[in-house]
């Protein structure tokens, strides 16, 4: 697993969403092929959660939607990541944000985490 990829996962899982975005974006810039779209979906998830944490509900909803459109292409497992669970968590965040007008960033128990199933 690439160091930037792993670093982004660690940052994401510690709710450092801006930093995860930066790590994955650096990796995304130098990537081609199917991995590029996958990384973009992760980046958009981190951006959505960053927006959510700052109360930007429209921005969060937009990024959650864009992220889901990409991540569903990589179900159920990609690069050792449980993408089935991640997309379910992102859908739940989007639903909560749309319905309540309240971003999940205000409740750490509702934030998704990236689970690695295979090393």
Legacy VTK file of the C-alpha trace (Angstrom):
# vtk DataFile Version 3.0
C-alpha trace
ASCII
DATASET POLYDATA
POINTS 119 float
0.000 0.000 0.000
1.390 3.378 -1.030
2.602 5.596 1.825
0.380 8.530 0.790
-2.619 6.215 0.522
-2.012 4.827 4.010
-1.324 8.312 5.407
-4.629 9.564 3.974
-6.487 6.639 5.577
-4.916 7.378 8.960
-5.786 11.062 8.662
-9.341 10.281 7.574
-9.869 7.850 10.436
-8.673 10.451 12.947
-11.105 12.979 11.431
-8.361 15.085 9.875
-10.366 15.399 6.670
-8.544 18.369 5.163
-5.220 16.604 5.637
-6.585 13.335 4.181
-7.755 15.297 1.159
-4.259 16.742 0.724
-2.522 13.356 1.012
-4.841 11.655 -1.444
-4.789 14.574 -3.852
-1.013 14.354 -4.080
-1.365 10.650 -4.875
-4.253 11.306 -7.296
-2.191 13.770 -9.329
0.429 11.144 -10.130
-2.018 8.295 -10.798
-3.596 7.020 -14.003
-6.067 4.255 -14.741
-8.870 3.001 -12.495
-7.100 4.017 -9.287
-7.407 7.681 -10.242
-11.223 7.684 -10.061
-11.134 5.693 -6.820
-8.798 8.213 -5.193
-11.022 11.017 -6.402
-13.999 9.388 -4.664
-12.024 9.216 -1.418
-10.956 12.841 -1.814
-14.554 13.925 -2.352
-15.641 11.981 0.737
-13.026 13.787 2.825
-14.069 17.145 1.349
-17.735 16.387 2.098
-16.918 15.628 5.718
-14.771 18.738 5.970
-17.698 20.821 4.667
-20.045 19.013 7.034
-17.840 19.825 9.987
-17.935 23.486 9.024
-21.731 23.561 8.624
-21.652 23.849 4.831
-24.650 21.582 4.194
-25.015 22.259 0.415
-21.284 21.701 -0.137
-21.331 18.509 1.925
-24.344 17.107 0.056
-22.785 17.900 -3.313
-19.504 16.202 -2.439
-21.173 13.159 -0.824
-23.182 12.671 -4.033
-20.109 12.981 -6.281
-18.108 10.630 -4.048
-20.822 7.959 -4.073
-21.061 8.033 -7.877
-17.391 7.056 -8.005
-17.035 4.738 -5.021
-19.918 2.459 -6.055
-17.803 1.462 -9.046
-15.359 -0.231 -6.657
-17.682 -2.441 -4.597
-17.386 -4.478 -2.470
-13.641 -4.303 -1.828
-10.875 -2.301 -3.465
-7.232 -2.058 -2.455
-8.151 -3.789 0.772
-10.776 -1.195 1.692
-14.272 -2.304 2.627
-15.930 -0.100 0.022
-19.327 -1.680 0.657
-19.308 -0.412 4.233
-17.766 2.927 3.271
-20.423 3.647 0.642
-23.138 2.673 3.121
-21.663 5.074 5.667
-21.419 7.858 3.079
-25.045 7.267 2.040
-26.091 7.534 5.692
-24.161 10.810 6.052
-25.798 12.184 2.919
-29.267 11.148 4.101
-28.741 12.710 7.541
-27.428 15.890 6.009
-30.290 16.178 3.508
-33.076 15.266 5.917
-32.026 17.108 9.015
-30.108 19.896 7.364
-27.567 18.974 9.985
-24.155 17.820 8.902
-22.907 14.581 10.498
-19.686 16.353 11.370
-21.379 17.531 14.538
-21.636 13.942 15.831
-18.384 11.923 15.741
-20.311 8.681 16.255
-21.933 9.126 12.841
-18.713 9.752 10.924
-17.525 7.020 8.589
-14.187 5.303 8.973
-12.172 3.460 6.371
-11.816 -0.186 7.255
-9.000 -2.195 5.756
-9.910 -5.842 5.279
-6.783 -6.973 3.444
-3.259 -5.683 3.859
LINES 1 120
119 0 1 2 3 4 5 6 7 8 9 10 11 12 13 14 15 16 17 18 19 20 21 22 23 24 25 26 27 28 29 30 31 32 33 34 35 36 37 38 39 40 41 42 43 44 45 46 47 48 49 50 51 52 53 54 55 56 57 58 59 60 61 62 63 64 65 66 67 68 69 70 71 72 73 74 75 76 77 78 79 80 81 82 83 84 85 86 87 88 89 90 91 92 93 94 95 96 97 98 99 100 101 102 103 104 105 106 107 108 109 110 111 112 113 114 115 116 117 118
